[in-house]
Amino acid sequence: MPNRFQSPVALPVVMVVDDQSANVQVVGQLLTQADYDVVPVLDGREALALAERSPPDLVLLDMRMPGLDGFAVLEGLQALPQARDVPVVFLTADHERDNLVRAFASGAVDYITKPFIAEELLARVRTHLDLKRSRERLARVAEERQRMAEIVSHDLRNHFGNILFSADMLREDDLPGDVRASLAASIRESADAGVLFLQAFLDQQHDQSHGVPVKPMLATELAEHAMRLLSPQAGRKGIVLRLAHEDPDLLVMAEAAGAGHVLQNLISNAIKYAPPDSEVAITTGRRGKFGAIAVHDRGPGIGPQDRENLFKRYVRLSSQPTGGESATGLGLALAKQRARTMGGDLWYEDRSGGGASFVFELALA
């Protein structure tokens, strides 16, 4: 079982840089009372050294200091790759227009004049931290979309490549009948896999954009539906799919298409990696305040070297399918995301006696 105890949410870190300890103390107390983690600094060089080791979320910086003044510190922060995007707000008694213009030209996002009003300082700190989080979120979304585009194009290219290769082979006139049948089956399998992957990707994008409406559903019906769809694949390897349930009336909060995608992926993987003529067990039951649908096989399991990468996108594991089937390294990553959009989760456990168990967890209805 995964650890459900989460570490406390980290407080935003604000570095306060001023050569006057009294100023640092006043500002620090104000920010601490407002639930910020304060890093007090009395010297510009120390500020740069600390920021290099552990960049804060925001810097409140005195403009006039001996040694390195505020402008020199700002320049030093911008030269650090890990700190160049940290917003810097000048806290200064300087009202000269030229210096204020210079502050913005140098990269400061704002300034607050001394003596300051506490509510104004807190409002500006909060605003710039919110803006920083928004920028970071947008950057993550852009990066995620780029990765997904690369994944989709790479995966579909593999499927189309196999189809084209098999189609070219079928043009040979002297192919034995069994080879021709095998190539035709390969074309169909690649086409089915490509369509399934593309539909899962489009469904996932829709879920992320519009949310997933979940409703009470019988866990056994979800499992049985996925088993019916994959029974031909299991039959080709002589594998028996068996369902065992603790409570036939167990209701979980799910969305039919999303839950179906997760379970089809798990059962399909179990069939791929299970030995021929073996059994894949699907179980349903309660786990604390959650319902779980688990898929168990007697394959090689997941070795310690692979577990860290198990749900990462486009990472192939060292285990190989037992019937020569293809594996893209994408299914589990997409399945885990789909589970989480429904408020659930997906994880791996070693199976007692050897093999793999994947547990699909959903909230109880």
Sequence and secondary structure as in RCSB ss.txt:
>XXXX:A:sequence
MPNRFQSPVALPVVMVVDDQSANVQVVGQLLTQADYDVVPVLDGREALALAERSPPDLVLLDMRMPGLDGFAVLE
GLQALPQARDVPVVFLTADHERDNLVRAFASGAVDYITKPFIAEELLARVRTHLDLKRSRERLARVAEERQRMAE
IVSHDLRNHFGNILFSADMLREDDLPGDVRASLAASIRESADAGVLFLQAFLDQQHDQSHGVPVKPMLATELAEH
AMRLLSPQAGRKGIVLRLAHEDPDLLVMAEAAGAGHVLQNLISNAIKYAPPDSEVAITTGRRGKFGAIAVHDRGP
GIGPQDRENLFKRYVRLSSQPTGGESATGLGLALAKQRARTMGGDLWYEDRSGGGASFVFELALA
>XXXX:A:secstr
            EEEEE S HHHHHHHHHHHHHTT EEEEES HHHHHHHHHHS  SEEEEES  SSS HHHHHH
HHHTSTTTTTS EEEEES   HHHHHHHHHHT  EEEESS  HHHHHHHHHHHHHHHHHHHHHHHHHHHHHHHHH
HHHHHHHHHHHHHHHHHHHHT TT  HHHHHHHHHHHHHHHHHHHHHHHHHHHHHHHHHH    EEEEHHHHHHH
HHHHHHHHHHHTT EEEEEES TT EEEE HHHHHHHHHHHHHHHHHHS TT EEEEEEEEETTEEEEEEEE S 
   HHHHTTTTSTT   S   TT     S HHHHHHHHHHHTT EEEEEE TTSSEEEEEEEEB 
